[in-house]
């Protein structure tokens, strides 16, 4: 983002969505990592790093692929309130995103997401138990990385509808913070003290 653009709320919002877009898929290796927080069974925060698979600013929608057997799926089903954090150290920009998550229902969209998932990624859904299951040997043999349908029943897509984006840039002499809130009928965009 240019120095001129950092004083324009529309430009800052576009920058936030561009950063979320760059964090999707393979591009995540060169940009920020994202962490997803949900509410655990004890009523506290549960935080983990996830991979964004798509970011759609027009629909205010983010997608994350996961194992249906994972704890985060049960947490989201019990309470859809989630938060996502992205930090890009190169620009010292932090995005805090709040919203509501749900699982994509069975149907063509879920089928298309599975079909677009490469064989090596599909292997994660073939593990013999849910993520976090106790095992005796850490050298568990990896599952086959072919493109078969094995593991399809464990594949899920989390759809996060964005309600708020808190954008913060902490650069000495150029600190900026903006809040974008869609919880009412209209977008409310505001500057905040960083």
N, C-alpha and C positions, 0 to 999 in steps of 0.2 A: 504494500500500500504506500502510495506517495505521501509526502508530508501534507500536500494540499488536501488529499482525500481523507485524511484522518480527522478533519473538522466537519465532515459532511456525514450525517447519520445514514443516508441511503448508501453511500460508499462503504461505510463501516459494516452495514448489514450485508452488502454484497461480498465484502471481504470475509466475513464470518462464514457464509455459505461456501465461498471458494475454498477456504481452509478445510471445511468439512468434506468437500468434494475431493480435495487432494489427499485426504486421509483414507479414502476408500481403496479397497483391493490392494494390488501390488504396490501402488504408489505410496502406501503407508510406510514403506521401508525408508523413504527419503523425507517424509514429513512427520508431523506429530503423531504420537500414539494416543489412543483414546481409552479412557476408563469409564466403565458403566457402573453406576451404583443403583442398587435396589434395596428394598426393605426386607431384612431377614426374618426368620421365624421368631426371633427374640425381640423384634421391633426396632432393631438397630440397623445401621448401614452395612451393606455388603458390597464391596468394591472389587472390581477385577478389570484387567485389560481385555479389550475386545477388538475385533476387526470390523470397521464399517464396510459394508458392501455397496451401499448406494446412499446418495444424499440428493433429495429433490426439494429445492427451495420453494417451488410453486405450490407443492402439496404440504410443505413443512414436515417432511418425512425422512427418516433415517432408517436403514435396514441393517440388521446384524444377523449373521447365520450362527446357529448354535446347536448343540446336542439337546434334543427334546428331554433327555433324562437328566440334564444338569439342574443344579439347585436353583439357578437364576430363573429357570422357566417356572418352577413352582412358586418362587417369590413374586414374579410378575403376575402370575395367575391369582395370587392372594391379594396383591396390592399393585396396581399398574403404575404407581408413581415412581419415576426413575430420574436420574441425573446422569449426565455424561460430561466428561472433562477432556479437553484437548489442550495441550500446551506445545507451542512451537518455540523452542529455545532460540533459534536463529533470529527471530523477530521480537522475542519476548512478548508474545501474544498468548493469552489464556482465553479459552472459551468455556464457559459453564452453560450447559444446556439442560433445561428441565422439560419434562413432558410426561406423556402417558404411553405405556408400552402394551402391546398385545401380540399374540402369536398370529401369524398369517394362517387363515383357515385352509383346510385341504381344498385343492382346486387347481385351476390352470396356472395361477401366479406362483403357487408353491412348487408345482411341477416344473415350471420354467426355471425357477431358482435352482432346483436340484439339477436339472439338465445342464445348466451353465456352470455347475461346480466341477472343476477338474478332478480327475482320478486321484491324484495325491492328496487333495483336500478331502475328498470323499472318505479316504481311509480313516480319518478321525472319527467318523460315525460308525465304524465297524469294531470299535474297541469292545472287549468282552463285558464291560460294565459301565455304569455312568461315570462321568468325570468326578474325581474325588474318592473313588472306591479304593479301599485298602488293598494293597498287593504285597506279596512276600518278596518278589524279585523286581527291582527297578528296571531290569533289562527285559521287560515284557516284549516278546517278539512283535514287531510292528505289523499291522494288518496289511493286506495286499493293497497296492496303490493303483490297481487297474480301474477301469471306468465302469465296473459292474454296478448293479442296482443294490448289492448288499449294503446294509446300513441305512437305506432310504427311510425306513420306519423311525430312525432316530434323528433325522434331519428336521430342523425347525428354523423359521425365520421370525425374528423379533422385529416388529414395526414400531418405531418410536415416533409419535406425533409431537412435534416441538411446540411447547407453550411459551418458553422464554429462552432468550440467549443473552448472556451477560458477557460482553466483549471487553477485555482489559489489555492495554498495552502499557508496559512499565519501562519506559525509556527515559532516562534523566533529561529533563527539559522538554519532553514531549509526551508525558503521561497522558493517557486518555482512557475513559471508560464509558461504555454505552450499554443501555439495557433496552431490549426489544421484547415486548410482552404482548402475546396474542390471547391472553386469558379472558379478555372482554370481547366485545363484538368486533372491534377494530384494533389494528396494530397500534400500540403505544410505544413510541421511541423516545428515549430520554438520555441525556448526558448525566453521568454520576461522578462524584469525586472518586478518583482512583484509589 
